Amino acid sequence: MSVTFERACVSFDGRAVLSDISLTLAEPRIGVIGNNGSGKSTLARLINGLVMPSAGRVIVDDLDTRTHGPDVRRRVGFVFQNPDAQIVMPTVAEDAAFGPKMHGLADAQIRADAALARFNLEKMKNRAAFSLSGGEKQSLALAGVLATDPAWIVFDEPTTMLDRKRAKAAMSAINALPQRVIVVTHHVELLTGFDRVIVLDEGRVVHDGPPEKAVAFYVGNLT
């Protein structure tokens, strides 16, 4: 299992956002850090085909995101920074089941109920999804992703809206997942124990290594 970027580039309106990204990601826990505007979120969105490369290729478990988009999105779950961006159904139960139903899974509601129970949301299943607290919405967003049983989960700034205590709790939950995980974050201290951290700057990879060295490079050179 791996995610491979083959000289991937992304441009928006003629402006280069990512340039010549060549990486192979296979470790269980990978972090991506960099300043605002460095291309972190765009890199994350390339992995499940939310963004397509302007040049080059992105391959997920031997599937090209450009030609096998639905299959890639079945394998890669994506959790947005703001859970409101992915809560689309009126009730908690319906929202948790939305993903597996979209993927055509016959046991969608069973999967959804199991995922809700994992995050202690089963008693809220009939509540309006948008009536939940911020932390509960984040749990619902993750439950909806887990209900599809992806091989990979990409988190785009999952702790930005949380205080330090909740951020640590969120990262503990992420670290307990059996899936391979890629986390885009500016809370670099939460990446302790990760297998690998990639540092981006102005759309390019400027460092790639263990967390301690990557964070030291980022702090010493880019902040």
C-alpha positions, 0 to 999 in steps of 0.5 A: 500500500502506498501513495505515490506522487510522480512529479505532481504539479498544481496550478490555479489560474496560472499560479503554481501551488505545488511544483514537482512533487515526487514522493512515495508515502507508505508509513502508518503515520505521516505528518505534513507541515508548513506555513500558510500558503505552502500547499499543504491542503492542496497536497492533501486533496491530491491524495483522494482526487479532490484536486487533480494534478495539472501535470504529473500523476498521483497513484494510490495503491496502484490506482491513478486518481485521474482515471480511477477517481471513485475507486480512489475515494473508496480507499481514501477517507478525507476529514476536513478542517471544518466538520460543517463542510462534510456534514450533509444530512439532517440527522446524525444517523443519516449523516453517518450512513451517507458515505457508505450509501454513496459507495453502494455498501449494502450494510450502510446503516449497520456500518454507520451505527457501529461507527457512531457507537465508537465515538459515543454518538449512538444516543444522539443518532436522531438529533439534528446533525448541526445541533451538535457541539464542535467536538461532536461534529468532528466525531460525527465527521470521522464516524462517517469516514470510518463507516466506509472502512477506507484504507487511508484517512487524510486529515486536513488541520483536524485540531485547528478549531480545538483547544490544546486539551481537545487537540491532544484527545483528537490526536490520541483518537487518530493514533488509535486508528488501524488505517494509514493516516496522513495529517496536515497540521500546524500543531507540530508538537502533536506529531511526536511518535509519527513515522515521518513528517514532510515539510512544504514551503512555497509548493515544494518539499523542503524536508522529509524525515522523522518528526524531531528533525522535520520539526526542528528544520521547520522551526529553525528555517521557516518560522 
